[in-house]
């Protein structure tokens, strides 16, 4: 089971997704769930959010509202995204040494750090997360970070 985590009592407000969790292990490691609304979603819906194909932008009760999320990076934009993601991963690795999936995050950081962005075709019309997935490698959306 996969999950989307929303702030409670914010129905019909755009941009309220807080986190995504691929399984209960991730869900239990994220936060105090009592202050958030947790909605179980299909693996397909999770992957659409994880790979930035569709963006969960709001709630109406327990119904998730999605918007299309076309991806297109110019070289500088992708460089900035990679830089920001690396910084986020380094913070998680430093601050969560006992996190159950820490090695997965370390491996992802290594993969990102070894990217040769010169070899990409721009505009790059894919998410980095989907790019790695298409190569058969694990990838993570920043909303999965604890």
Buried (B, 14 or more C-beta within 10 A) or exposed (E): EBBBBBEEEBBEEEEBBBBBBBEEEBBEBBBEBEEBBBBEBEEEBBBBBBBBBBBBBBBEEEEBBBEEBEBEBEBEEBEEBBEEBBEBBBEBBEEBEEBEBBEBBBEBBEBBEEBEEEEBEEEBEBBBBBBBBEEEEEBBBBBBBB
